[in-house]
């Protein structure tokens, strides 16, 4: 049975990914990705992406009444990646044949005209002029920006959309765009008022053409003013059309598809199914033993059934991430990829090659990038220094490990820290003893003994936050 280091091969940058490396610019990517082959080679098609692809292609083929798609997720949640995917597929018939062979209408049209607007930009001709330019009809809309902003009416958009070629309009990062325009005064209002009307007219016009599709991304919980203006335009379109826009979540962080994304972005090779099943069986036996001894929940061994879908990660990683994924400044999918990159660095640089499934307990707080990332999410730098790691080996977990000759305290501390990262009011933080046992299970040790020993020691040396979180409880005697 191989460890993850022996069984897996990493992408060249897997141990050093940063958020800035992953920020995608919609308008640039639609052009620079060429025929899209390289883009899809590193892309896992999530359920949200599959929904948008199948329904969006049907619309471009003129065979669906649904014209407007609204991507809603927090910053870093995969919205731009989704927009680039549908844009490349709309442009390239051969790409659709390769990746959408089982999708209806994938070959029902040749090439769609694609106009992509990035709301982080602020062109003098506004978003409507940019769309017109990209569709090769800029002169038709020149009157709507020369001499000041004017909103194109529905009939103006319909004229812009004339012809038989399918048209896909992609609007990314629109809340900050509307937020900025709201600061620009004109007449008795702002440019945002004009832009809102232009946007609403675009939506109703698109819905009245059978092969025009509009996909707009939003930023949940950010740019409140911009989001309200987008919603106002959507409400106007609903009232006019009598039809709801289709809401799509690009990535479900609570589902197993997040493991597929991590595998695609971070690994070039993982072992075959038979090897993974051997590892799952070994974990299942340990969890079954823990359940029989009542140190893990009844039926805990069922967790092992998920390993084939989550390998090389522990199935409970997503549950721990779910505790803090709504933190205001956590960048959802992008942030998780960066965080897991630090986790891989910890696992790959361990002195002992003994990791069979990667979990939060493997965060190595002696690595500056790991400490910085976890501190950035939680702000708990003092807790880390006092309870978990400092350069003088005087943190509580380090002292316990020196006394016991193990690293149990360090691993439990890293696990509990990760489960305590939420900054929300009244958030669930920490883990029960049974949950810790499930997370710490390994073919090479009895997790229940490690957890009990650490909890006894931590109760004697209890200080703050992580070593005794809300869910942990002091056992009356060692296991």
N, C-alpha and C positions, 0 to 999 in steps of 0.2 A: 504494500500500500504506500503510495507516494505522497509526499508533502506537496503543498501548492507550489513551492519553489522548484521542486523537481518535475512536477507534472504540467506546469503552465509556462507559456512564454509571453512576455510583456510587449506592448507597443513601445517604440523607442523613447517616447516622452512620458510613459505611464507614471513614473515616480516624481515628476516635476510639473504637472499640469497646474496652470494658474487660471483664475477667472478671466483675466485679460486675453489669454490665448483662445478662449472659447466664444468671445463676444462676436456675434455674426452680424454683418451689415447686409440687410436684404438686397438693397439696390446693387451692391457690388457683387454679391454671390451669384445672383441670377446670371451675371455676365461671365465672371471669372471661373465658374465651375464647369465651363465647357459643355460637354454632352451629359454631364451629371453622373458619369460612371464612378468617379472617385468619391463623390459625395455619398452615393448610396452604398458604396463599399463600407463606409464607416457609420451607416445609419441603420438602426433597428426600427422597423415600422411598427409603431405603437398602435393601440386600438384607436386612439384619437386620430392619428395620421391615416390609418386605414379608412376610417369613416369619412374624413375630408377627401381623400383621394377618390374613393368609390362614388361619393355623392357629387363631388366637384366635377369629376370627369363626365358624369351623367348630365350635369347642367351644361357643360361646354358642348356636349353632343346634342343639346337641344331637347333632351328627354327627361328633364326633371324640372318641377316648378320651383324648387328651392334655389334662390339666387344669392342669398346673403348668409355668410358664415362668420361667426363671432368667436374668436379664440380668447378665452379668459383663463388667466393663470398669473400667479405672482411673477415678479421679475426673475429672469433666469429659468423660466419653466419650460422652455422648448418651443415657444411660439414662432420665433424667427426661423428656426430649423424646419418647422412644419410648412411655413410659407415658402421657403426655398424649395422644399420637396415638391409641393404641388406646382410651383412655377416651372421647375425643370421638367416635370412630367408633361405639363401642358405644351411646352415648347418642342419636346423631342419624342416623336412617335416610336423610335427604336428603344428608347428608355422605357416607355410604357409596355412595349412587348416583353422586355426583360423582367420588369419588376411588377407589372400589373396584368400578367397573362391570365389570371383567373378573375379579373375584374371586368364586369360588364361595361361595355361602351369604351374600353381602353383603345380600341382601334376604330372607333366610330367617326373620328375626325383626324385630320393631319396635324397641322401646327396651329396653336392658338396664339393670338397676339397677347403679350404679357406686359402690363405696366405695373411697376413696383415702386412704391413711395416709402421712404424712411422718414418718419416724423422727427428724427433727431436733426434733420436738415431743414433749412428755412429758405427755400428759393424765392427770389423776387416775384416769380410768376405763380407762387402758391401751389398747393397740392393739385389743384385742378389743371393748372397750366402744365405741370410736370407730367401728369397723366396724358394730356393731349399731345405733348411733345413726344412721349414714348410710343404713342400710337401712330406717330407720323402725321398728326393733324394739328400741330401747334397753332397754325394761323387761324384756325376756326375759333380758338379760345383767346386770341390775343387781346380782344376787346375787354376781357374780364380781368386783366391785370394792368394793362397800360393805362396810366391816368388814375390808378388806385384800384383796390380790390372790389370786384363785383361778383356776385354768386351766379353761376350758370343756372338757368332754369332747367326743368326736366326736359323740355323740348330741345334745349341745347345739348344736353347729354345724349338724348336719343339720336340727334343728328351726328354726334361724334361716334356713336356706336353703329352707324349705318354700314351695311355690308353683310356678307354671309360668314366671314371668318369669326370663329369663337373668340371672345375677349375675356381675359382673366385680369382682374385688378386686385393687387395685393397692397394693403395699407398696414404698415408696421409702426410701432411706437407712436401711435396717434395721440394718446393722452398728453405727453409733454409738448407736442406740437400745438394742440388746442390750448394748453396751459399758457404757452408763450403768447399765442395770438390774443389771449384774453387780456394781456397787458398792453396791447397796442390799440390806442383809442382812435376811433374814426366816427365822425358825426356824433350822434347821441349814444353810441354803443362802442363796441370793440370789433376788431377784425375777426375775433372768434365767432361773433354772431353771424357774420357773413359766411365764414367757413362752415359753420354748423348748417346753415341753409344749403350751401353748395353740397355738403356731404349728404344731407337728407334727400336732395334732388337726385344726386348720383344713385342712391339706393333705390329710389322708386323707379328711375329710368332703367336701371339694370334689371329690375324685376319684370319690367314690361317687354324686355327683349328675351327671346327664348334661350339664347346661348351666351349670355353675359353673366359672369360670376364675380362676386365681390367677397374678398376675405379680409377682415379687419381684426387686428390684434388689440387687446386691452391689457392694462396692468392692474390687476386686482390689488386694492389697498394702497395704490400710489397715484399721485397727481389727481387729487380729488376733483379739482375744477375741470380738468380735461376729460376725465371719465364721465362726469355729469353731462358735459356737452355731447359726448359720443352717445350716451344713453338717450339724451333728448332727441338727437337725430334718428336713432333707431326707433324710438317711440313714434316719431312723426311718420316714419316709413311704415310701421305697423298699422297705424291708423289709416294711412292711405291704401295700403295693400290688403289689409285684413289678414295678414299672415305674419307669424313670428319668425325672426331670424333663427338660424340653427346655431346653438351654443356648443362648442367643442372644447374639451380639456385636452391639451396636447399630450401630457404625460401624467399618469396616475401613480404618484409616488407610493401609494399604499398597496399597489399591485406588483406582481412578480415581473412586470415588464421593465421595471427599473433595473433588475439584474441583467436583463438582456442588453439594455443600453450600456451598463457598466462593462459587460463582457466585450461588446463591440468596440467601445472606445479605448479600453485599457489593455486588452489581450489580443495577441495574434494567434494563440493556440491554447486550447484546454483539452484535457484527456477525453477519450471516448466514453460513451455511456456506461459500458461495463465497468470501467475503472471507477467512475463516479458512484455507481451503485454499490461497489465494494466499500467505499468510504461511507456511504449512507448506512449500510448495514452495520458497520462498526460503531457509528454514532448511535444508531438505533438501539444496539445492545447496551451501551452505556446509559442511555436515557431510560431504557426499560428497567435497568438495575436501580437507577435513582428513583424511579416511580415506585418500585417495590419497597424501597427503604423509606419512602414517604419524604424524601428530600426534594423531589420534583413532583409536579402536578400529575394526577392520574392521566394516562394516555399521552404523556410527554413524548414517548417514542414515536408518535405520529409525526412529530416535527421532521424526523429523518426522511419521511416520504416526500418532503418538499425539496430535499437537497439536490435532486437531479435538475430541478428548475432554477436553483439559486447558486449552485456551485460556480466559482470557488468561495462564495460568501455564505456565511451562516444564515439560515432562513429568518432568524430574528433580527437581522440588521435593519430590515425595513421597518420593523416595529419600533426599534429604538430611534431611528431617524424620524418616524412619524411624531415623536414627542416634541421635536423642535423645528420641524419643517416650516411652520407658520411664523417663525421668528421674523421680525420686520425686515431685517437686512440680510436674511439668508436667501441666497439666489436659487432656491429650488433645485432643478436638475443641474444647472451649471455649478452651483455651490456644492451639490452632492458629489459630482464628479471630481471636483478639486479636493474635497474632504477625503474621498476614498483614495485618491492619489496619495495623500499623506498616510493613509492607513496601509496602502501597499508598500510605501517606502519603509514604514515601521516593520512590516512582516518580512520584507526582503533583506533588511539590514540587521535582523535579529542575529545574535551570536548562535543560538540554537536553531537548527533547521527542523522545527517541530510543529509547524502550523499546517493542519489538514483542512480547516475551514476558517476563513478570515472573518473576524468579528471585532467590535469596538474595544474588547479587552486587549487587543494587540497594538493599540496606539502607544507609541514609544515617546513619552513626554521628555526624554532627554534630547530629542531632535528639535531644534528651534522652530522649524517650519510647522511641526505638529503642534507644539505649544501655542504658537502664534495663531494658527487657524482655529483651534478650539477656544482660545481666549477671544478671538474676534467674534465668534458666534455667541459666546456666553458672558464675556466680561469677567470671568472668574479667575483672573491671574493670581490673586492672593490665595484663593482656595488651592489652586494647583501647587503653589510654592509651599504652603503650609502642610497640606495633606498628602500630596502625591509625589512631587519631585522638586528638588533643588540641587544646585551644584555641589553643596556640601554633604549631600546624602542625609539630611536631617529632617526631611519630610516624614510624616507618620508612616506612610506606606513603605518607604525605604527602610525605616528603622525596623518595622515588623519583618520585612523580608530578610534583613541582616540577622535578626534573631532566629528565624525559622529556617534559614538556608534555602528558601524558595522564592518565587516571584508571585506568589498568590495574591499578596496585598496589592502589588502594583497592578496586576491584571484586573482584580475586582475594582480597584480605584478608577482605572481608566474606563471600565465598563459603566460604573455608576456616574462618573463625570459626564460621559456621553449621554446617558439617560437623564441627565439633570440640566441640559443645555437650554431648555425652554425659558424664554424671557416673558412669556405671557402671564397675565394675572390669573391666579387660581389654576395654574397649569399642573398637569400630572408630571411629577418628577420622580426619578429613582425607580427601583425594581424590587419586587418581593424576593425573598430567598429562593423560592421555587423558580422564579424567572431567571435569577442569576445562575442557578444550577443548569438550566436549559441552555443558557448562552455560553457557559464555560465548559460544557461537556467536550471531552476530547478522548480519542482512543487510548491516549497515553496516561491518563490520570483519572482519579475519582473527583469530580468537581465538587461534590457535596462536602468532602473533608476540607477542601481549600476554602470554600465559602464559610463554613462554620468556624474554622480557625481564625479567619480574618475578622469575622464579625465579633468574636470574643475579644480579640486584641483591639479592634476599633472601639468597642464599648469602653475598654479601659482607658483609651487615649482619645476619646471623642473630642472633636473640636467643632467643625462646621460643615455645612453643605454636603460634600460628596461622600465621605466615609461613613456617614450615617444619614441617609436621605429619608424623605418622608415614608418610603415604603419599607426600608430596612428595619429590622427589629433585633434586639440583643437576645441571643439564645442564652438560656440559664446555665448551660454547660457545653463544653466542646463536643463535637461529634466524634 
